[in-house]
Amino acid sequence: MRRMFWLGIGVLTGVVLSRKAGTKAQAFTPAGVAANLGDAISELASAVGSFGADVRAGMSEREGELREVVDRANDPGRHSSYSRSTDRVSQSRERRSWEAEDGTVRNRRARRAGS
């Protein structure tokens, strides 16, 4: 009985190892290498596409911010350069206080930097 048990264990081990060796050998055949290369290229294309989407989103966001600044600067109610310069100072103070309270701008910059 003991011999049958060890024979069964040996046969099972041999089957498992031969299957693993077969899959490893398949990876080194031309078809296996092509499949691995194809997977790598599709992953790279996906990463490039996602990067492009992030860049486009950032560009549109920044464009909106710049349009807002230009619209404020072209406001017909402002005529003197003194009022424009004081408005810029007050706007920068408001923006700094808004950034400190909300934190979204800093978070956005951290995401862009990869942190």
TIMI-2910 file (N, C-alpha, C, CB; in pm, 1 decimal, decimal comma, always signed):
<rs>
+----------+----------+----------+----------+----------+----------+----------+----------+----------+----------+----------+----------+------+
!      n_x !      n_y !      n_z !     ca_x !     ca_y !     ca_z !      c_x !      c_y !      c_z !     cb_x !     cb_y !     cb_z ! resn !
+----------+----------+----------+----------+----------+----------+----------+----------+----------+----------+----------+----------+------+
!    +81,5 !   -118,4 !     +0,0 !     +0,0 !     +0,0 !     +0,0 !    +86,7 !   +125,9 !     +0,0 !    -93,2 !     -0,8 !   +119,6 !  Met !
!   +192,8 !   +120,0 !    +77,9 !   +282,5 !   +233,9 !    +87,4 !   +347,5 !   +261,1 !    -48,3 !   +389,8 !   +209,4 !   +195,1 !  Arg !
!   +381,6 !   +157,7 !   -119,8 !   +445,1 !   +173,9 !   -251,0 !   +348,3 !   +236,4 !   -351,3 !   +495,3 !    +38,2 !   -303,5 !  Arg !
!   +222,8 !   +200,2 !   -345,4 !   +122,5 !   +257,9 !   -435,2 !   +105,5 !   +408,6 !   -408,7 !    -13,1 !   +184,9 !   -418,2 !  Met !
!   +108,2 !   +445,5 !   -280,8 !    +97,0 !   +587,4 !   -243,8 !   +212,0 !   +668,2 !   -304,2 !    +95,8 !   +603,4 !    -89,7 !  Phe !
!   +334,9 !   +619,6 !   -286,1 !   +451,2 !   +692,7 !   -337,2 !   +455,2 !   +689,9 !   -489,6 !   +580,9 !   +633,6 !   -280,2 !  Trp !
!   +406,7 !   +585,2 !   -550,3 !   +397,5 !   +580,3 !   -695,7 !   +298,9 !   +686,4 !   -745,6 !   +354,2 !   +439,3 !   -742,7 !  Leu !
!   +186,4 !   +699,2 !   -679,3 !    +86,4 !   +801,2 !   -714,5 !   +141,4 !   +942,0 !   -699,4 !    -37,8 !   +785,5 !   -628,0 !  Gly !
!   +213,1 !   +966,3 !   -589,9 !   +275,6 !  +1097,7 !   -567,0 !   +376,8 !  +1125,7 !   -677,5 !   +344,7 !  +1103,5 !   -427,0 !  Ile !
!   +454,9 !  +1029,0 !   -714,6 !   +555,5 !  +1047,1 !   -819,9 !   +491,8 !  +1076,5 !   -954,5 !   +643,4 !   +923,4 !   -830,8 !  Gly !
!   +385,1 !  +1004,1 !   -987,9 !   +315,5 !  +1027,9 !  -1115,0 !   +253,9 !  +1167,7 !  -1116,0 !   +205,9 !   +920,7 !  -1138,3 !  Val !
!   +187,9 !  +1206,2 !  -1007,9 !   +126,5 !  +1339,0 !   -998,0 !   +231,6 !  +1448,9 !  -1010,4 !    +50,6 !  +1353,3 !   -865,1 !  Leu !
!   +343,2 !  +1434,4 !   -942,8 !   +451,5 !  +1533,0 !   -951,2 !   +506,2 !  +1541,4 !  -1093,6 !   +564,9 !  +1497,1 !   -852,8 !  Thr !
!   +522,4 !  +1429,0 !  -1157,9 !   +571,9 !  +1428,0 !  -1295,7 !   +476,9 !  +1497,9 !  -1391,6 !   +594,6 !  +1285,7 !  -1341,7 !  Gly !
!   +347,2 !  +1476,8 !  -1375,2 !   +248,0 !  +1542,6 !  -1461,6 !   +250,5 !  +1693,4 !  -1441,0 !   +106,5 !  +1487,7 !  -1433,6 !  Val !
!   +252,1 !  +1735,3 !  -1315,9 !   +252,1 !  +1879,4 !  -1285,0 !   +377,9 !  +1945,5 !  -1341,0 !   +243,1 !  +1902,9 !  -1131,6 !  Val !
!   +493,3 !  +1885,9 !  -1319,1 !   +618,3 !  +1945,3 !  -1366,7 !   +626,0 !  +1946,6 !  -1519,2 !   +737,6 !  +1869,4 !  -1309,6 !  Leu !
!   +575,2 !  +1843,3 !  -1584,2 !   +579,8 !  +1842,5 !  -1730,9 !   +487,8 !  +1949,8 !  -1789,6 !   +540,1 !  +1703,9 !  -1784,9 !  Ser !
!   +374,0 !  +1972,6 !  -1727,2 !   +284,3 !  +2078,9 !  -1776,4 !   +347,1 !  +2216,9 !  -1757,5 !   +148,1 !  +2072,8 !  -1703,4 !  Arg !
!   +408,2 !  +2238,9 !  -1642,2 !   +474,4 !  +2368,5 !  -1618,2 !   +589,6 !  +2388,8 !  -1716,0 !   +526,5 !  +2377,3 !  -1472,6 !  Lys !
!   +665,8 !  +2284,9 !  -1742,1 !   +778,3 !  +2295,2 !  -1835,9 !   +726,7 !  +2323,0 !  -1976,9 !   +863,3 !  +2165,4 !  -1834,1 !  Ala !
!   +613,8 !  +2263,8 !  -2011,1 !   +555,1 !  +2288,1 !  -2143,0 !   +510,5 !  +2432,5 !  -2161,3 !   +437,4 !  +2195,9 !  -2165,0 !  Gly !
!   +449,9 !  +2491,6 !  -2059,8 !   +407,1 !  +2631,2 !  -2071,3 !   +527,6 !  +2725,2 !  -2075,2 !   +314,4 !  +2668,7 !  -1954,3 !  Thr !
!   +630,8 !  +2694,0 !  -1998,7 !   +752,6 !  +2776,6 !  -2003,0 !   +819,3 !  +2765,9 !  -2139,5 !   +851,7 !  +2734,0 !  -1891,9 !  Lys !
!   +823,6 !  +2647,0 !  -2196,0 !   +883,5 !  +2628,1 !  -2328,3 !   +802,0 !  +2700,5 !  -2434,8 !   +894,0 !  +2478,2 !  -2362,1 !  Ala !
!   +669,8 !  +2703,5 !  -2418,5 !   +583,0 !  +2774,1 !  -2514,3 !   +614,8 !  +2923,5 !  -2516,3 !   +433,8 !  +2752,1 !  -2478,9 !  Gln !
!   +651,0 !  +2979,0 !  -2402,2 !   +681,6 !  +3122,0 !  -2395,5 !   +806,0 !  +3156,7 !  -2476,2 !   +700,3 !  +3165,4 !  -2250,6 !  Ala !
!   +893,7 !  +3063,1 !  -2500,1 !  +1017,5 !  +3090,3 !  -2573,6 !  +1009,9 !  +3053,9 !  -2721,6 !  +1131,0 !  +3015,6 !  -2510,3 !  Phe !
!   +896,4 !  +3007,4 !  -2766,7 !   +878,7 !  +2980,8 !  -2910,0 !   +847,2 !  +3111,7 !  -2980,3 !   +765,6 !  +2876,0 !  -2935,0 !  Thr !
!   +861,6 !  +3119,7 !  -3112,0 !   +829,9 !  +3244,0 !  -3182,5 !   +686,2 !  +3292,1 !  -3158,9 !   +852,7 !  +3225,2 !  -3330,6 !  Pro !
!   +591,7 !  +3199,8 !  -3152,7 !   +452,6 !  +3239,9 !  -3127,8 !   +436,1 !  +3296,3 !  -2986,6 !   +357,8 !  +3120,2 !  -3148,2 !  Ala !
!   +502,8 !  +3235,4 !  -2890,2 !   +495,4 !  +3284,0 !  -2752,7 !   +559,4 !  +3420,5 !  -2737,1 !   +561,6 !  +3185,8 !  -2659,1 !  Gly !
!   +673,6 !  +3439,9 !  -2802,6 !   +740,9 !  +3570,3 !  -2797,6 !   +653,2 !  +3676,5 !  -2864,3 !   +880,4 !  +3563,3 !  -2867,0 !  Val !
!   +590,7 !  +3642,2 !  -2976,5 !   +503,3 !  +3737,0 !  -3045,6 !   +383,7 !  +3775,2 !  -2958,7 !   +454,9 !  +3677,8 !  -3178,3 !  Ala !
!   +327,8 !  +3678,6 !  -2889,4 !   +214,0 !  +3708,0 !  -2801,3 !   +256,6 !  +3800,2 !  -2688,1 !   +154,4 !  +3578,0 !  -2744,1 !  Ala !
!   +372,2 !  +3773,7 !  -2627,3 !   +421,3 !  +3859,7 !  -2519,4 !   +449,9 !  +4000,4 !  -2569,9 !   +547,6 !  +3800,1 !  -2456,7 !  Asn !
!   +508,0 !  +4009,6 !  -2689,3 !   +537,2 !  +4139,9 !  -2748,6 !   +408,4 !  +4214,6 !  -2780,0 !   +621,5 !  +4123,5 !  -2875,8 !  Leu !
!   +310,5 !  +4143,7 !  -2831,3 !   +180,9 !  +4205,8 !  -2860,8 !   +114,7 !  +4260,0 !  -2735,8 !    +88,5 !  +4106,1 !  -2928,3 !  Gly !
!   +121,3 !  +4184,8 !  -2627,3 !    +64,9 !  +4231,5 !  -2500,2 !   +137,7 !  +4356,3 !  -2450,5 !    +72,4 !  +4120,3 !  -2394,1 !  Asp !
!   +269,6 !  +4356,6 !  -2463,1 !   +348,4 !  +4471,7 !  -2417,8 !   +315,7 !  +4595,5 !  -2500,0 !   +498,5 !  +4441,0 !  -2426,4 !  Ala !
!   +299,0 !  +4579,2 !  -2630,2 !   +267,5 !  +4693,5 !  -2716,5 !   +128,3 !  +4747,5 !  -2685,5 !   +277,1 !  +4653,6 !  -2865,0 !  Ile !
!    +33,2 !  +4659,7 !  -2660,8 !   -102,0 !  +4707,7 !  -2628,4 !   -103,4 !  +4780,8 !  -2494,0 !   -201,7 !  +4590,1 !  -2625,4 !  Ser !
!    -25,8 !  +4733,8 !  -2397,2 !    -15,1 !  +4804,7 !  -2269,4 !    +47,4 !  +4942,6 !  -2288,6 !    +67,9 !  +4722,7 !  -2169,1 !  Glu !
!   +150,9 !  +4950,2 !  -2372,7 !   +215,3 !  +5078,1 !  -2399,4 !   +118,7 !  +5173,8 !  -2468,0 !   +340,1 !  +5058,2 !  -2485,4 !  Leu !
!    +42,7 !  +5124,7 !  -2565,1 !    -54,5 !  +5209,0 !  -2634,4 !   -161,1 !  +5259,6 !  -2538,9 !   -119,5 !  +5132,4 !  -2749,2 !  Ala !
!   -202,6 !  +5175,3 !  -2448,2 !   -301,7 !  +5215,5 !  -2348,4 !   -245,7 !  +5324,3 !  -2256,9 !   -346,3 !  +5094,2 !  -2265,2 !  Ser !
!   -120,7 !  +5309,3 !  -2215,5 !    -57,9 !  +5409,2 !  -2128,4 !    -41,7 !  +5542,0 !  -2200,7 !    +78,7 !  +5359,5 !  -2079,0 !  Ala !
!     -2,7 !  +5538,0 !  -2327,8 !    +12,9 !  +5661,2 !  -2405,1 !   -122,7 !  +5728,9 !  -2423,2 !    +77,5 !  +5631,8 !  -2542,8 !  Val !
!   -225,5 !  +5651,2 !  -2450,1 !   -359,5 !  +5708,0 !  -2464,5 !   -408,5 !  +5772,6 !  -2337,1 !   -456,7 !  +5601,8 !  -2507,4 !  Gly !
!   -384,0 !  +5708,5 !  -2225,0 !   -425,2 !  +5765,4 !  -2097,4 !   -347,0 !  +5893,1 !  -2065,5 !   -406,6 !  +5662,8 !  -1985,5 !  Ser !
!   -218,3 !  +5893,6 !  -2098,7 !   -137,7 !  +6014,5 !  -2079,0 !   -191,6 !  +6128,3 !  -2165,3 !    +11,2 !  +5987,3 !  -2112,7 !  Phe !
!   -224,5 !  +6098,8 !  -2289,7 !   -280,2 !  +6200,7 !  -2378,7 !   -411,4 !  +6256,1 !  -2326,0 !   -300,9 !  +6143,5 !  -2517,7 !  Gly !
!   -495,9 !  +6170,2 !  -2270,8 !   -623,1 !  +6216,4 !  -2214,1 !   -599,1 !  +6307,8 !  -2094,8 !   -710,3 !  +6096,8 !  -2172,1 !  Ala !
!   -502,1 !  +6273,2 !  -2011,0 !   -468,9 !  +6358,4 !  -1896,6 !   -416,3 !  +6493,9 !  -1942,2 !   -365,5 !  +6289,6 !  -1806,9 !  Asp !
!   -333,7 !  +6493,9 !  -2045,6 !   -279,4 !  +6620,3 !  -2098,0 !   -392,0 !  +6705,9 !  -2154,2 !   -172,5 !  +6593,7 !  -2207,4 !  Val !
!   -482,5 !  +6645,1 !  -2231,3 !   -593,9 !  +6722,0 !  -2287,6 !   -683,3 !  +6778,8 !  -2178,4 !   -676,4 !  +6634,8 !  -2381,9 !  Arg !
!   -708,4 !  +6701,5 !  -2073,1 !   -790,9 !  +6750,0 !  -1962,4 !   -722,8 !  +6868,0 !  -1893,5 !   -817,8 !  +6636,6 !  -1860,6 !  Ala !
!   -593,1 !  +6857,5 !  -1870,7 !   -519,2 !  +6967,7 !  -1808,7 !   -516,9 !  +7091,7 !  -1896,6 !   -377,4 !  +6924,5 !  -1777,9 !  Gly !
!   -504,4 !  +7069,9 !  -2027,9 !   -503,5 !  +7183,9 !  -2120,1 !   -637,3 !  +7256,0 !  -2119,1 !   -470,0 !  +7137,7 !  -2262,3 !  Met !
!   -745,7 !  +7182,2 !  -2121,4 !   -876,5 !  +7247,4 !  -2123,2 !   -903,5 !  +7318,5 !  -1991,2 !   -987,2 !  +7145,1 !  -2151,8 !  Ser !
!   -858,2 !  +7260,2 !  -1881,8 !   -873,8 !  +7325,0 !  -1752,4 !   -794,9 !  +7455,3 !  -1746,8 !   -829,2 !  +7231,2 !  -1640,1 !  Glu !
!   -671,2 !  +7449,3 !  -1792,5 !   -587,4 !  +7569,7 !  -1792,2 !   -641,7 !  +7673,7 !  -1888,5 !   -442,6 !  +7535,0 !  -1829,0 !  Arg !
!   -695,7 !  +7631,1 !  -2001,9 !   -753,6 !  +7724,5 !  -2097,7 !   -871,2 !  +7798,4 !  -2035,0 !   -798,4 !  +7650,7 !  -2225,1 !  Glu !
!   -953,4 !  +7727,3 !  -1958,7 !  -1064,8 !  +7791,1 !  -1888,8 !  -1016,8 !  +7894,5 !  -1788,9 !  -1149,0 !  +7687,0 !  -1818,2 !  Gly !
!   -910,1 !  +7861,2 !  -1714,2 !   -854,6 !  +7956,7 !  -1618,8 !   -802,7 !  +8081,0 !  -1690,2 !   -742,2 !  +7891,7 !  -1537,3 !  Glu !
!   -732,5 !  +8059,7 !  -1802,7 !   -678,8 !  +8174,2 !  -1876,1 !   -789,5 !  +8258,6 !  -1937,5 !   -583,5 !  +8127,0 !  -1984,9 !  Leu !
!   -893,5 !  +8194,9 !  -1988,2 !  -1006,8 !  +8270,8 !  -2042,3 !  -1070,8 !  +8356,5 !  -1934,6 !  -1111,2 !  +8176,3 !  -2103,1 !  Arg !
!  -1082,3 !  +8301,5 !  -1815,4 !  -1139,7 !  +8377,5 !  -1704,6 !  -1054,1 !  +8499,1 !  -1671,4 !  -1154,7 !  +8288,6 !  -1580,9 !  Glu !
!   -922,8 !  +8481,1 !  -1670,1 !   -833,0 !  +8593,2 !  -1641,2 !   -841,6 !  +8699,6 !  -1750,6 !   -688,0 !  +8543,5 !  -1627,0 !  Val !
!   -845,8 !  +8656,1 !  -1875,7 !   -855,4 !  +8751,3 !  -1986,7 !   -988,4 !  +8824,4 !  -1982,4 !   -838,6 !  +8679,5 !  -2121,8 !  Val !
!  -1096,2 !  +8754,3 !  -1951,0 !  -1227,1 !  +8819,5 !  -1941,4 !  -1228,7 !  +8923,9 !  -1831,0 !  -1336,8 !  +8716,0 !  -1916,6 !  Asp !
!  -1165,0 !  +8891,9 !  -1718,9 !  -1156,9 !  +8990,2 !  -1609,9 !  -1073,3 !  +9111,0 !  -1652,2 !  -1096,4 !  +8925,7 !  -1483,0 !  Arg !
!   -964,9 !  +9087,5 !  -1723,8 !   -877,2 !  +9196,3 !  -1765,2 !   -944,3 !  +9284,5 !  -1869,5 !   -746,3 !  +9141,0 !  -1820,0 !  Ala !
!  -1029,5 !  +9228,0 !  -1950,8 !  -1098,1 !  +9305,3 !  -2054,9 !  -1230,4 !  +9363,7 !  -2007,7 !  -1122,2 !  +9218,5 !  -2175,8 !  Asn !
!  -1254,9 !  +9363,2 !  -1877,8 !  -1378,9 !  +9418,7 !  -1823,7 !  -1382,3 !  +9568,4 !  -1853,1 !  -1390,8 !  +9391,6 !  -1670,1 !  Asp !
!  -1488,8 !  +9620,0 !  -1918,2 !  -1492,5 !  +9761,7 !  -1955,6 !  -1499,9 !  +9856,3 !  -1835,7 !  -1610,2 !  +9786,9 !  -2045,7 !  Pro !
!  -1531,1 !  +9809,2 !  -1718,4 !  -1539,9 !  +9894,8 !  -1600,3 !  -1404,1 !  +9938,2 !  -1547,9 !  -1614,5 !  +9823,7 !  -1491,6 !  Gly !
!  -1297,3 !  +9877,2 !  -1592,2 !  -1162,7 !  +9912,2 !  -1545,7 !  -1095,4 !  +9996,7 !  -1653,1 !  -1077,9 !  +9783,9 !  -1513,9 !  Arg !
!  -1051,9 ! +10117,4 !  -1613,2 !   -990,9 ! +10205,8 !  -1712,5 !   -846,9 ! +10241,2 !  -1679,5 !  -1071,5 ! +10331,9 !  -1725,2 !  His !
!   -815,9 ! +10257,6 !  -1554,1 !   -680,5 ! +10301,4 !  -1521,6 !   -590,4 ! +10182,0 !  -1494,9 !   -681,6 ! +10394,8 !  -1400,5 !  Ser !
!   -461,4 ! +10203,3 !  -1519,4 !   -365,8 ! +10095,6 !  -1495,3 !   -350,7 ! +10070,6 !  -1345,8 !   -229,3 ! +10129,0 !  -1558,1 !  Ser !
!   -373,3 ! +10175,2 !  -1264,2 !   -362,9 ! +10157,3 !  -1119,8 !   -470,0 ! +10059,9 !  -1070,5 !   -375,7 ! +10292,9 !  -1047,3 !  Tyr !
!   -590,6 ! +10075,9 !  -1118,3 !   -696,7 !  +9986,9 !  -1071,9 !   -670,4 !  +9843,7 !  -1118,2 !   -834,0 ! +10035,2 !  -1122,6 !  Ser !
!   -611,6 !  +9828,1 !  -1237,8 !   -580,9 !  +9693,4 !  -1285,5 !   -473,3 !  +9627,8 !  -1199,1 !   -535,5 !  +9697,8 !  -1432,0 !  Arg !
!   -370,8 !  +9705,1 !  -1162,4 !   -263,7 !  +9646,0 !  -1082,2 !   -313,9 !  +9611,6 !   -942,3 !   -143,6 !  +9741,6 !  -1073,6 !  Ser !
!   -398,1 !  +9697,3 !   -883,0 !   -450,6 !  +9664,4 !   -750,6 !   -546,0 !  +9545,8 !   -758,8 !   -521,9 !  +9786,0 !   -689,0 !  Thr !
!   -620,1 !  +9534,6 !   -869,5 !   -708,3 !  +9419,9 !   -887,3 !   -626,8 !  +9291,3 !   -897,3 !   -795,8 !  +9437,8 !  -1012,7 !  Asp !
!   -513,2 !  +9296,8 !   -966,6 !   -429,5 !  +9178,1 !   -978,7 !   -377,1 !  +9134,0 !   -843,0 !   -313,3 !  +9204,5 !  -1073,6 !  Arg !
!   -337,6 !  +9232,6 !   -758,7 !   -288,1 !  +9199,6 !   -625,6 !   -399,9 !  +9136,7 !   -543,7 !   -232,5 !  +9325,1 !   -554,5 !  Val !
!   -518,3 !  +9196,5 !   -548,4 !   -628,3 !  +9140,6 !   -470,2 !   -669,6 !  +9004,1 !   -523,9 !   -748,2 !  +9235,9 !   -470,8 !  Ser !
!   -663,2 !  +8985,1 !   -656,3 !   -696,8 !  +8855,8 !   -714,1 !   -596,8 !  +8748,8 !   -669,9 !   -700,5 !  +8865,2 !   -867,1 !  Gln !
!   -468,8 !  +8785,2 !   -668,3 !   -369,8 !  +8686,0 !   -626,4 !   -387,6 !  +8651,9 !   -478,8 !   -227,1 !  +8737,6 !   -652,4 !  Ser !
!   -424,4 !  +8752,0 !   -396,0 !   -449,7 !  +8723,9 !   -254,1 !   -571,7 !  +8632,7 !   -238,4 !   -471,1 !  +8855,8 !   -175,6 !  Arg !
!   -676,5 !  +8663,7 !   -315,1 !   -796,2 !  +8579,8 !   -308,6 !   -763,6 !  +8437,6 !   -352,6 !   -908,7 !  +8638,6 !   -396,3 !  Glu !
!   -685,4 !  +8426,1 !   -458,8 !   -652,3 !  +8293,3 !   -509,5 !   -569,4 !  +8215,3 !   -407,9 !   -576,5 !  +8304,1 !   -642,4 !  Arg !
!   -472,3 !  +8283,3 !   -344,3 !   -391,6 !  +8215,1 !   -244,3 !   -477,3 !  +8167,4 !   -127,6 !   -280,9 !  +8306,9 !   -194,1 !  Arg !
!   -571,7 !  +8251,5 !    -83,2 !   -656,9 !  +8209,8 !    +27,4 !   -747,6 !  +8096,1 !    -15,4 !   -740,0 !  +8327,4 !    +79,0 !  Ser !
!   -796,6 !  +8101,4 !   -139,4 !   -880,9 !  +7992,4 !   -191,5 !   -801,6 !  +7863,7 !   -201,6 !   -939,2 !  +8029,0 !   -329,2 !  Trp !
!   -676,9 !  +7872,3 !   -248,4 !   -592,7 !  +7753,3 !   -259,3 !   -564,8 !  +7693,9 !   -122,3 !   -461,1 !  +7786,8 !   -329,9 !  Glu !
!   -542,0 !  +7781,0 !    -23,5 !   -511,3 !  +7731,0 !   +109,7 !   -632,6 !  +7661,5 !   +171,0 !   -464,3 !  +7845,5 !   +199,9 !  Ala !
!   -753,8 !  +7718,4 !   +147,0 !   -873,9 !  +7658,3 !   +203,9 !   -910,3 !  +7527,9 !   +132,8 !   -990,5 !  +7756,5 !   +196,1 !  Glu !
!   -907,1 !  +7531,8 !     +0,8 !   -957,6 !  +7418,7 !    -76,8 !   -851,8 !  +7311,4 !    -96,8 !  -1008,2 !  +7466,1 !   -211,4 !  Asp !
!   -733,0 !  +7352,2 !   -133,7 !   -625,3 !  +7257,3 !   -156,0 !   -631,5 !  +7186,8 !   -290,3 !   -625,9 !  +7156,2 !    -48,3 !  Gly !
!   -731,0 !  +7220,0 !   -374,1 !   -744,8 !  +7147,0 !   -500,0 !   -632,1 !  +7179,2 !   -596,3 !   -878,0 !  +7178,6 !   -564,9 !  Thr !
!   -585,1 !  +7301,8 !   -597,1 !   -478,5 !  +7337,0 !   -691,1 !   -351,2 !  +7262,9 !   -654,2 !   -453,9 !  +7489,6 !   -692,3 !  Val !
!   -320,2 !  +7259,2 !   -524,8 !   -200,4 !  +7187,5 !   -483,7 !   -213,0 !  +7039,0 !   -514,6 !   -174,0 !  +7208,4 !   -334,7 !  Arg !
!   -330,5 !  +6981,0 !   -492,8 !   -350,6 !  +6839,5 !   -522,4 !   -334,9 !  +6813,5 !   -671,5 !   -489,0 !  +6793,4 !   -474,7 !  Asn !
!   -386,4 !  +6903,8 !   -753,9 !   -375,3 !  +6887,9 !   -897,4 !   -228,7 !  +6893,7 !   -939,5 !   -457,0 !  +6995,6 !   -970,1 !  Arg !
!   -153,9 !  +6987,9 !   -881,1 !    -12,5 !  +6998,1 !   -915,1 !    +62,7 !  +6873,7 !   -869,9 !    +49,0 !  +7123,3 !   -852,0 !  Arg !
!    +26,6 !  +6819,7 !   -754,7 !    +93,1 !  +6699,5 !   -705,4 !    +64,3 !  +6581,0 !   -797,0 !    +48,4 !  +6668,0 !   -561,7 !  Ala !
!    -58,1 !  +6571,6 !   -848,9 !    -90,4 !  +6463,2 !   -940,0 !    -12,9 !  +6477,4 !  -1070,6 !   -240,7 !  +6459,6 !   -967,4 !  Arg !
!     +2,6 !  +6601,7 !  -1117,5 !    +77,7 !  +6622,4 !  -1240,9 !   +224,0 !  +6585,6 !  -1222,4 !    +65,4 !  +6767,3 !  -1287,2 !  Arg !
!   +278,2 !  +6611,4 !  -1101,8 !   +418,4 !  +6581,9 !  -1075,4 !   +440,8 !  +6433,1 !  -1050,5 !   +467,2 !  +6662,4 !   -956,2 !  Ala !
!   +332,9 !  +6358,6 !  -1031,9 !   +345,6 !  +6215,1 !  -1011,1 !   +357,5 !  +6175,2 !   -866,4 !   +462,5 !  +6164,3 !  -1084,5 !  Gly !
!   +322,7 !  +6266,2 !   -775,0 !   +332,2 !  +6233,7 !   -632,3 !   +207,5 !  +6165,0 !   -584,5 !   +356,9 !  +6358,8 !   -549,7 !  Ser !
+----------+----------+----------+----------+----------+----------+----------+----------+----------+----------+----------+----------+------+
</rs>
